[in-house]
Amino acid sequence: MESTITFYKQCVKTLLTQYKSLRIEGTDIELLYDDERMHYMALRVGWINQKRLYLCLIHIDIVGETIIIQCNNTEDMVASELVQMGIPKDHIGLGFIPPETCSDAEFKAAR
């Protein structure tokens, strides 16, 4: 199981690292990795037109052997990208979709 979790952590970090290139003038992309508690985030922070910008682009947790996508404020299909990296669909949960809606969905509901 430890090698599975290590693989999942590496996949999530690789995925989030791709978002570093989304930097725009006045903002930066911050990547937060908490390996001990298995929480991972990509945030956009900065200033645009004299207004503070703080936006969670992606938030992913690893709980047991399940990757839970808590937030996806991008146009990308993050779950599909994780599948392409070798993570089984039944090990990916969508935390931003109500469980009753997710029952017929391609990925499992996160509880």
N, C-alpha and C positions, 0 to 999 in steps of 0.2 A: 504494500500500500504506500509506503514512503516514497518509492520510486515513482509511483503514479502521481502523488501530490507534488513531488519535485518537478515532474514533467509539466503538470498543470501550471505551476507557478512560472516556469520558464515560458510557456506559451502565452500566458496572460501578459507578462512583462514584454515579450517580443511584440505582441499586438499593440500594447499601449505606447511603446517606443515609436511606432509608426506615426503617432499623432503629434509628435514633437515638431514635425514639418508644417503643421497648421498654424504656426505663429504668424500673426499679422502685426502691422505697425501699431505700437502702443500697448501690445499685449504679449504675454508669453504663455507657453504651455508648461505646466508643472506636472510632473509625474510623481505620484506618491506610492511607494511600495512598503507595505507592512507585512513582512514574511512571517513574523511571529503570530499575528492574529489573522493573517491571510486576507487583508483588505488591500485593494489596488484601485487607484484613481488617476484620471487625466483631467486636469482643471485648466481652464483659460482664465487668466487673471491679468489685470492691467487697467488702462484708461483709454476710453474712446470718447471724443467730443466732450471732454471734461466730466465724464461720468465714469464711475467705478464699474468695472466689469469683473464679475466672479461667477463662473459658470462651470458646473460639473459636466464634462463631455461624456465621460464613461466612468462608471463605478462597478467594480467586479469584486465579489467575495468568493472564497473557496470554503465550503462547509462540507466536512467529511470528504467524500469523493465527488462532490457536485460543484460545478462552477455556476455561481448565480450572478447573472447580469442584473444588477440593481437599477442601473440607469444607463440609458444610451441616448444622448442628445446629439447624435450624428446621423448622417444619412446612410451610414454603413451598416451592413448586416453582420454585426459583431459575432453572433452565435454561429453563423455560417462560416465565418473566417476561422473560428476555433475548431469547427468540424474539419475544415481543410487542413488544419495543423495536426489532426489525428485524434481529436477528442470525440468520443462517442456522443451522439445526440442525446441519449438518455442520461448523460452526465452533465447536461447543461440545463439550467433553469432560468426562466425569465421572471425576475422579481418585479418588473414594472407592469405586468399584465395580471389582472385578477385571476386567481386559481380556477374559478368556474368558467372563465373564458378560455383558459389555456388547455382545458381537457381535450379539445379537438385539434389543438395546435400541433405544429411539428416538434416543438420543444416542450419539456415538462414545466409544470407550474412550480414556482418556488414557494415554499411554506415558511 
